[in-house]
Amino acid sequence: MVKRIGDKKVSDIGLGTWKMGGGYWTPDTTKDEEDVRAIRFALENGINLIDTAEMYGGGHTEELVSMAINGLDREEIFIITKVWSNHLKYDDLIKSAMQSLKRLNSKYIDLYLIHWPNTSVPIAESIKAMEKLVDMGVIRYFGVSNFTVKLLEEARSATSKYEIIANEIEYSVMNKSPEKDLIPYCEKNKIIVIAYSPLGKGNVSKLTILESIAKKYNKTAVQVALNYLIKRSIPIPKASKIEHIKEILGSMGWYLTEEDYNRISKTAKF
């Protein structure tokens, strides 16, 4: 199974960067070396998709991504970043994208997402800015995050030149509610699902069904939980420790049998 976002091949799993380099708009440089090393390790060992956002560390996380990709083949790396909900007016969105581009020290952003919807700004205004950014060559593709089916329909109807190609949502074996309506809608309309918090904030290891299936594959519960998500999404677990990234890497290169997938699908609770 080869995954693509637009014209670029991407790994089955990406690396999330939330709380690397700080938290909600607040930078923290105390673990920069560790965080850069972690991102670099992931990129050198089979993960080529990195997810970040302007809000993470007030932009400092994007700077860490820039440091981590320095010297690597940019064309082989897929970078996702996101514009915050208070920057969705046309001029603000363009400005945010340019600032993210500068912090990433890149010629372009692969995928630019609206981080959260904002009902006070017409979605058509934001989409118009996104399409302008594609024309400018600042971004290659755009999408959304945390959008419901209704909001997706509104956003899609506002496009005039390019398609919305991704929706980043919370999705894990602990929270399978998107499988009811949202993921089927995305699949029908060729919108890629990117899954954040794919490990249920660390709680997936407590599911006994995952532990029993993991033994069969000589894997961990975490690896089974991520592998389950690969079928219908690109999970982006966050990890800043090398041993955790190694465990994440072990989620790729194999697939659950249909029987085991269905066991998890029917047993794990929403």
C-alpha positions in Angstrom: 0.0 0.0 0.0 1.7 3.2 -1.2 0.2 6.3 0.2 0.3 9.7 -1.6 -0.8 13.2 -0.7 -1.1 14.9 -4.0 1.9 13.9 -6.1 4.2 12.9 -3.3 4.6 9.5 -1.6 4.3 9.6 2.1 5.0 7.1 4.9 2.0 5.2 6.4 2.7 7.1 9.6 3.8 10.7 10.2 5.4 12.4 13.2 3.4 14.9 15.2 5.2 17.8 16.9 2.7 19.2 19.4 4.6 20.3 22.6 8.0 20.1 20.9 9.5 23.5 21.3 6.7 24.8 23.6 3.0 24.7 24.0 0.0 26.9 23.2 1.7 30.0 21.6 4.5 29.8 24.2 8.1 28.8 23.0 10.3 26.6 25.1 13.9 26.1 24.0 15.0 23.8 26.8 14.7 20.6 24.8 15.5 21.8 21.4 18.5 19.5 20.9 16.4 16.4 21.9 13.5 17.4 19.7 15.6 18.1 16.6 17.4 14.8 17.1 14.0 13.0 17.4 12.6 14.5 14.2 15.8 13.9 12.3 15.9 10.3 13.5 12.3 9.7 12.3 13.2 11.2 8.9 16.3 9.1 8.5 14.5 5.9 9.4 11.3 5.7 7.3 9.0 8.5 8.3 8.9 11.4 5.8 5.8 13.2 6.9 6.1 15.9 9.7 3.1 17.7 11.1 3.4 21.0 12.8 1.5 24.3 13.3 2.1 28.0 13.8 0.5 27.8 17.2 2.9 25.2 18.5 5.4 27.0 20.6 4.4 30.3 18.9 6.1 29.2 15.8 9.2 27.8 17.5 8.2 24.2 16.6 8.3 25.1 12.9 11.9 26.4 13.5 12.8 23.0 15.0 11.4 21.2 11.9 13.6 23.5 9.8 16.7 22.5 11.9 15.8 18.8 11.6 15.4 18.8 7.8 18.6 20.9 7.2 20.8 19.1 4.8 18.2 16.4 3.8 16.5 16.2 0.4 13.5 18.5 0.8 11.7 16.8 -2.1 11.6 13.6 -0.1 10.0 15.2 2.9 6.3 16.2 3.3 5.6 19.0 5.7 2.2 19.9 7.1 1.6 23.1 9.0 -1.5 24.8 10.1 -2.9 28.3 10.4 -4.7 29.2 13.7 -8.4 30.1 13.8 -7.8 33.8 14.5 -5.8 34.2 11.3 -8.4 33.1 8.8 -9.2 36.5 7.2 -7.7 36.8 3.8 -4.7 39.0 4.6 -4.0 37.4 7.9 -4.0 33.9 6.4 -1.5 35.0 3.7 0.7 36.6 6.3 0.6 33.5 8.5 1.6 31.3 5.7 4.5 33.5 4.7 5.7 33.6 8.3 5.5 29.8 8.6 7.4 29.4 5.4 10.2 31.7 6.7 10.4 29.7 10.0 10.5 26.4 8.1 13.2 27.9 5.9 11.7 26.1 2.9 10.7 27.1 -0.6 7.2 25.8 -0.1 4.8 24.1 2.4 3.5 20.8 1.2 0.1 20.9 2.9 -1.4 23.9 4.7 -4.4 23.3 7.0 -7.0 25.5 8.7 -6.3 24.4 12.2 -9.8 25.0 13.6 -12.9 26.4 12.1 -13.9 29.9 12.9 -17.6 30.8 12.2 -16.9 34.5 12.5 -14.8 34.4 9.2 -16.6 33.3 6.0 -15.0 30.0 4.9 -15.0 31.4 1.3 -12.6 34.1 2.4 -10.2 31.7 3.8 -10.4 29.3 0.9 -9.8 32.2 -1.5 -6.6 32.9 0.4 -5.6 29.3 0.3 -6.0 29.2 -3.5 -4.0 32.3 -3.8 -1.2 30.7 -1.8 -1.2 27.7 -4.2 -1.0 30.1 -7.2 1.9 31.9 -5.4 3.8 28.6 -5.0 3.9 29.1 -1.2 1.9 26.0 -0.6 1.3 22.9 -2.8 -2.0 21.8 -1.3 -4.5 22.9 1.3 -7.0 21.3 3.6 -8.7 21.6 7.0 -8.6 20.2 10.5 -11.3 19.5 13.0 -14.0 19.9 10.4 -17.3 18.1 10.5 -19.1 16.7 7.5 -21.2 19.9 7.4 -18.2 22.2 7.6 -16.4 20.1 5.0 -19.3 20.5 2.6 -19.3 24.3 3.1 -15.5 24.4 2.5 -15.6 22.3 -0.6 -18.4 24.4 -2.1 -16.2 27.5 -1.6 -13.4 26.2 -3.7 -13.1 27.4 -7.3 -9.7 26.2 -8.5 -8.3 23.6 -6.2 -9.6 20.8 -4.0 -9.5 20.3 -0.3 -7.4 17.2 0.0 -7.1 16.5 3.7 -9.0 16.8 7.0 -6.9 16.3 10.2 -9.1 14.9 13.0 -8.8 13.2 16.4 -9.1 9.5 15.7 -7.9 6.4 17.5 -9.1 3.0 18.7 -10.2 4.9 21.8 -12.2 7.4 19.7 -13.6 5.6 16.6 -16.6 7.9 16.2 -15.2 9.4 12.9 -15.7 5.9 11.4 -19.5 6.5 11.5 -19.9 9.4 9.1 -16.8 11.6 8.8 -14.3 9.1 7.4 -16.8 7.6 4.9 -17.5 11.1 3.7 -13.8 11.8 3.3 -13.2 8.5 1.5 -16.1 9.1 -0.9 -14.7 12.6 -1.8 -11.0 11.6 -1.9 -10.1 13.6 1.2 -7.2 12.2 3.1 -7.8 11.6 6.8 -4.9 12.5 9.1 -5.3 11.2 12.6 -4.0 13.2 15.6 -3.9 11.8 19.1 -3.8 8.3 17.5 -2.8 6.7 20.7 -5.7 8.1 22.7 -3.3 10.2 24.8 -1.4 7.0 25.8 -4.4 5.0 26.8 -4.5 2.5 24.0 -2.0 0.2 25.8 -4.8 -0.4 28.4 -7.0 -2.2 25.9 -6.7 -5.9 26.5 -7.8 -6.8 22.9 -4.8 -4.9 21.6 -2.4 -6.7 23.9 -3.7 -10.1 22.8 -3.5 -9.3 19.1 0.0 -7.8 19.6 1.3 -11.1 20.9 0.2 -12.8 17.7 2.3 -10.4 15.6 5.2 -10.0 18.1 4.3 -6.3 18.4 3.2 -4.0 21.1 -0.3 -2.7 21.8 0.8 0.7 20.6 2.0 -0.7 17.3 -1.2 -2.6 16.8 -3.3 0.5 17.6 -1.4 2.6 15.0 -1.5 -0.2 12.4 -5.2 -0.3 12.7 -5.5 3.4 11.8 -3.2 3.0 8.8 -6.1 1.4 6.8 -8.2 4.5 6.7 -5.9 7.4 7.8 -2.4 8.6 8.3 -1.8 8.7 12.0 0.6 11.3 13.4 1.8 10.2 16.9 4.0 12.7 18.7 7.3 11.3 20.1 10.4 13.1 21.2 12.3 10.1 22.6 14.2 7.8 20.2 12.9 4.6 21.9 9.3 5.8 21.3 10.0 6.6 17.6 11.5 3.1 17.2 8.3 1.7 18.5 6.3 3.9 16.1 8.5 2.7 13.2 7.6 -0.9 14.1 4.0 -0.1 13.3 4.8 0.1 9.6 5.7 -2.6 7.0 3.0 -5.1 8.0 -0.8 -5.1 8.1 -3.4 -6.6 10.4 -5.4 -9.5 8.9 -8.9 -8.6 8.0 -10.1 -10.8 10.9 -8.0 -9.0 13.5 -8.9 -5.6 12.0 -12.5 -6.4 12.4 -12.1 -7.7 15.9 -10.7 -4.3 16.9 -13.3 -2.4 14.9 -16.1 -4.2 16.6 -14.7 -4.5 20.1 -12.8 -1.3 20.8 -15.3 1.2 22.2 -15.9 4.7 20.9 
